[in-house]
Amino acid sequence: MSQSKQEKMQALLEIMQPYAQDPSALANLKEETQFIRDLKINSANLVDIILDIEDKFDIEIDNDSMDKMMNVGSALEVIEAKLAAK
């Protein structure tokens, strides 16, 4: 079953919620929202988020893909590409 981009964005929001230090940025989440700058997520927590994304979507995210995931939009692109490749 394919999820819409909106559903993926909602799942991503739920994954990021415990780690985000700026709840107001989460409330106004956009594809341009930067994990580190806007949500104040530190790099260690970013790894936890990647692991949670892998579990949630049943995908594997390699280091190259992880390096691309700087904002919500790029994370969604990586998720969609990995799901399409399954």
mmCIF file of the C-alpha atoms, coordinates in Angstrom:
data_MODEL
# 
_entry.id   MODEL 
# 
loop_
_atom_site.group_PDB 
_atom_site.id 
_atom_site.type_symbol 
_atom_site.label_atom_id 
_atom_site.label_alt_id 
_atom_site.label_comp_id 
_atom_site.label_asym_id 
_atom_site.label_entity_id 
_atom_site.label_seq_id 
_atom_site.pdbx_PDB_ins_code 
_atom_site.Cartn_x 
_atom_site.Cartn_y 
_atom_site.Cartn_z 
_atom_site.occupancy 
_atom_site.B_iso_or_equiv 
_atom_site.pdbx_formal_charge 
_atom_site.auth_seq_id 
_atom_site.auth_comp_id 
_atom_site.auth_asym_id 
_atom_site.auth_atom_id 
_atom_site.pdbx_PDB_model_num 
ATOM 1  C CA . MET A 1 1  ? 0.000  0.000  0.000  1.00 0.00 ? 1  MET A CA 1 
ATOM 2  C CA . SER A 1 2  ? 1.433  3.301  -1.079 1.00 0.00 ? 2  SER A CA 1 
ATOM 3  C CA . GLN A 1 3  ? 1.374  6.244  1.292  1.00 0.00 ? 3  GLN A CA 1 
ATOM 4  C CA . SER A 1 4  ? 0.760  9.768  0.118  1.00 0.00 ? 4  SER A CA 1 
ATOM 5  C CA . LYS A 1 5  ? 3.413  12.408 0.654  1.00 0.00 ? 5  LYS A CA 1 
ATOM 6  C CA . GLN A 1 6  ? 1.168  13.928 3.325  1.00 0.00 ? 6  GLN A CA 1 
ATOM 7  C CA . GLU A 1 7  ? 1.005  10.609 5.189  1.00 0.00 ? 7  GLU A CA 1 
ATOM 8  C CA . LYS A 1 8  ? 4.796  10.280 5.015  1.00 0.00 ? 8  LYS A CA 1 
ATOM 9  C CA . MET A 1 9  ? 5.176  13.846 6.280  1.00 0.00 ? 9  MET A CA 1 
ATOM 10 C CA . GLN A 1 10 ? 2.848  13.045 9.202  1.00 0.00 ? 10 GLN A CA 1 
ATOM 11 C CA . ALA A 1 11 ? 4.844  9.891  10.017 1.00 0.00 ? 11 ALA A CA 1 
ATOM 12 C CA . LEU A 1 12 ? 8.068  11.920 9.878  1.00 0.00 ? 12 LEU A CA 1 
ATOM 13 C CA . LEU A 1 13 ? 6.549  14.522 12.212 1.00 0.00 ? 13 LEU A CA 1 
ATOM 14 C CA . GLU A 1 14 ? 5.654  11.808 14.729 1.00 0.00 ? 14 GLU A CA 1 
ATOM 15 C CA . ILE A 1 15 ? 9.183  10.368 14.541 1.00 0.00 ? 15 ILE A CA 1 
ATOM 16 C CA . MET A 1 16 ? 10.820 13.784 15.055 1.00 0.00 ? 16 MET A CA 1 
ATOM 17 C CA . GLN A 1 17 ? 8.548  14.982 17.859 1.00 0.00 ? 17 GLN A CA 1 
ATOM 18 C CA . PRO A 1 18 ? 10.506 13.525 20.808 1.00 0.00 ? 18 PRO A CA 1 
ATOM 19 C CA . TYR A 1 19 ? 13.800 14.916 19.471 1.00 0.00 ? 19 TYR A CA 1 
ATOM 20 C CA . ALA A 1 20 ? 12.851 18.414 18.317 1.00 0.00 ? 20 ALA A CA 1 
ATOM 21 C CA . GLN A 1 21 ? 13.916 21.164 20.712 1.00 0.00 ? 21 GLN A CA 1 
ATOM 22 C CA . ASP A 1 22 ? 11.689 23.760 19.027 1.00 0.00 ? 22 ASP A CA 1 
ATOM 23 C CA . PRO A 1 23 ? 8.031  22.641 19.118 1.00 0.00 ? 23 PRO A CA 1 
ATOM 24 C CA . SER A 1 24 ? 6.859  25.764 17.266 1.00 0.00 ? 24 SER A CA 1 
ATOM 25 C CA . ALA A 1 25 ? 8.996  24.743 14.260 1.00 0.00 ? 25 ALA A CA 1 
ATOM 26 C CA . LEU A 1 26 ? 7.340  21.320 14.334 1.00 0.00 ? 26 LEU A CA 1 
ATOM 27 C CA . ALA A 1 27 ? 3.915  22.955 14.325 1.00 0.00 ? 27 ALA A CA 1 
ATOM 28 C CA . ASN A 1 28 ? 4.833  24.812 11.126 1.00 0.00 ? 28 ASN A CA 1 
ATOM 29 C CA . LEU A 1 29 ? 6.638  21.918 9.457  1.00 0.00 ? 29 LEU A CA 1 
ATOM 30 C CA . LYS A 1 30 ? 7.409  22.472 5.764  1.00 0.00 ? 30 LYS A CA 1 
ATOM 31 C CA . GLU A 1 31 ? 9.596  20.649 3.266  1.00 0.00 ? 31 GLU A CA 1 
ATOM 32 C CA . GLU A 1 32 ? 12.198 23.411 3.730  1.00 0.00 ? 32 GLU A CA 1 
ATOM 33 C CA . THR A 1 33 ? 12.377 22.866 7.511  1.00 0.00 ? 33 THR A CA 1 
ATOM 34 C CA . GLN A 1 34 ? 15.991 22.076 8.447  1.00 0.00 ? 34 GLN A CA 1 
ATOM 35 C CA . PHE A 1 35 ? 16.461 19.378 11.092 1.00 0.00 ? 35 PHE A CA 1 
ATOM 36 C CA . ILE A 1 36 ? 19.429 20.954 12.839 1.00 0.00 ? 36 ILE A CA 1 
ATOM 37 C CA . ARG A 1 37 ? 18.853 24.688 12.293 1.00 0.00 ? 37 ARG A CA 1 
ATOM 38 C CA . ASP A 1 38 ? 15.056 24.910 12.583 1.00 0.00 ? 38 ASP A CA 1 
ATOM 39 C CA . LEU A 1 39 ? 14.106 21.983 14.804 1.00 0.00 ? 39 LEU A CA 1 
ATOM 40 C CA . LYS A 1 40 ? 17.302 22.174 16.904 1.00 0.00 ? 40 LYS A CA 1 
ATOM 41 C CA . ILE A 1 41 ? 17.849 18.416 16.571 1.00 0.00 ? 41 ILE A CA 1 
ATOM 42 C CA . ASN A 1 42 ? 21.434 17.483 17.391 1.00 0.00 ? 42 ASN A CA 1 
ATOM 43 C CA . SER A 1 43 ? 23.444 15.135 15.188 1.00 0.00 ? 43 SER A CA 1 
ATOM 44 C CA . ALA A 1 44 ? 23.220 12.213 17.634 1.00 0.00 ? 44 ALA A CA 1 
ATOM 45 C CA . ASN A 1 45 ? 19.436 12.472 17.660 1.00 0.00 ? 45 ASN A CA 1 
ATOM 46 C CA . LEU A 1 46 ? 19.462 12.741 13.879 1.00 0.00 ? 46 LEU A CA 1 
ATOM 47 C CA . VAL A 1 47 ? 20.931 9.227  13.807 1.00 0.00 ? 47 VAL A CA 1 
ATOM 48 C CA . ASP A 1 48 ? 18.096 8.064  16.094 1.00 0.00 ? 48 ASP A CA 1 
ATOM 49 C CA . ILE A 1 49 ? 15.592 9.645  13.715 1.00 0.00 ? 49 ILE A CA 1 
ATOM 50 C CA . ILE A 1 50 ? 17.178 7.846  10.742 1.00 0.00 ? 50 ILE A CA 1 
ATOM 51 C CA . LEU A 1 51 ? 16.913 4.526  12.625 1.00 0.00 ? 51 LEU A CA 1 
ATOM 52 C CA . ASP A 1 52 ? 13.267 5.266  13.474 1.00 0.00 ? 52 ASP A CA 1 
ATOM 53 C CA . ILE A 1 53 ? 12.567 6.116  9.813  1.00 0.00 ? 53 ILE A CA 1 
ATOM 54 C CA . GLU A 1 54 ? 14.153 2.819  8.743  1.00 0.00 ? 54 GLU A CA 1 
ATOM 55 C CA . ASP A 1 55 ? 11.901 0.914  11.186 1.00 0.00 ? 55 ASP A CA 1 
ATOM 56 C CA . LYS A 1 56 ? 8.745  2.842  10.324 1.00 0.00 ? 56 LYS A CA 1 
ATOM 57 C CA . PHE A 1 57 ? 9.081  2.510  6.543  1.00 0.00 ? 57 PHE A CA 1 
ATOM 58 C CA . ASP A 1 58 ? 10.971 -0.820 6.511  1.00 0.00 ? 58 ASP A CA 1 
ATOM 59 C CA . ILE A 1 59 ? 13.831 0.638  4.453  1.00 0.00 ? 59 ILE A CA 1 
ATOM 60 C CA . GLU A 1 60 ? 17.606 0.875  4.791  1.00 0.00 ? 60 GLU A CA 1 
ATOM 61 C CA . ILE A 1 61 ? 19.232 4.294  4.570  1.00 0.00 ? 61 ILE A CA 1 
ATOM 62 C CA . ASP A 1 62 ? 22.900 4.259  3.575  1.00 0.00 ? 62 ASP A CA 1 
ATOM 63 C CA . ASN A 1 63 ? 25.414 6.941  4.549  1.00 0.00 ? 63 ASN A CA 1 
ATOM 64 C CA . ASP A 1 64 ? 25.160 8.755  1.189  1.00 0.00 ? 64 ASP A CA 1 
ATOM 65 C CA . SER A 1 65 ? 21.398 9.044  1.587  1.00 0.00 ? 65 SER A CA 1 
ATOM 66 C CA . MET A 1 66 ? 21.765 10.075 5.221  1.00 0.00 ? 66 MET A CA 1 
ATOM 67 C CA . ASP A 1 67 ? 24.087 12.915 4.185  1.00 0.00 ? 67 ASP A CA 1 
ATOM 68 C CA . LYS A 1 68 ? 21.373 14.250 1.851  1.00 0.00 ? 68 LYS A CA 1 
ATOM 69 C CA . MET A 1 69 ? 18.736 14.355 4.595  1.00 0.00 ? 69 MET A CA 1 
ATOM 70 C CA . MET A 1 70 ? 19.248 17.914 5.803  1.00 0.00 ? 70 MET A CA 1 
ATOM 71 C CA . ASN A 1 71 ? 15.626 19.010 5.675  1.00 0.00 ? 71 ASN A CA 1 
ATOM 72 C CA . VAL A 1 72 ? 12.154 17.494 5.645  1.00 0.00 ? 72 VAL A CA 1 
ATOM 73 C CA . GLY A 1 73 ? 11.818 17.601 1.851  1.00 0.00 ? 73 GLY A CA 1 
ATOM 74 C CA . SER A 1 74 ? 15.105 15.804 1.228  1.00 0.00 ? 74 SER A CA 1 
ATOM 75 C CA . ALA A 1 75 ? 14.190 13.203 3.873  1.00 0.00 ? 75 ALA A CA 1 
ATOM 76 C CA . LEU A 1 76 ? 10.883 12.574 2.098  1.00 0.00 ? 76 LEU A CA 1 
ATOM 77 C CA . GLU A 1 77 ? 12.731 12.216 -1.231 1.00 0.00 ? 77 GLU A CA 1 
ATOM 78 C CA . VAL A 1 78 ? 15.095 9.629  0.261  1.00 0.00 ? 78 VAL A CA 1 
ATOM 79 C CA . ILE A 1 79 ? 12.176 7.731  1.836  1.00 0.00 ? 79 ILE A CA 1 
ATOM 80 C CA . GLU A 1 80 ? 10.237 7.727  -1.454 1.00 0.00 ? 80 GLU A CA 1 
ATOM 81 C CA . ALA A 1 81 ? 13.300 6.599  -3.443 1.00 0.00 ? 81 ALA A CA 1 
ATOM 82 C CA . LYS A 1 82 ? 14.023 3.772  -0.995 1.00 0.00 ? 82 LYS A CA 1 
ATOM 83 C CA . LEU A 1 83 ? 10.386 2.642  -1.017 1.00 0.00 ? 83 LEU A CA 1 
ATOM 84 C CA . ALA A 1 84 ? 10.313 2.722  -4.825 1.00 0.00 ? 84 ALA A CA 1 
ATOM 85 C CA . ALA A 1 85 ? 13.461 0.604  -4.968 1.00 0.00 ? 85 ALA A CA 1 
ATOM 86 C CA . LYS A 1 86 ? 11.984 -2.165 -2.786 1.00 0.00 ? 86 LYS A CA 1 
# 
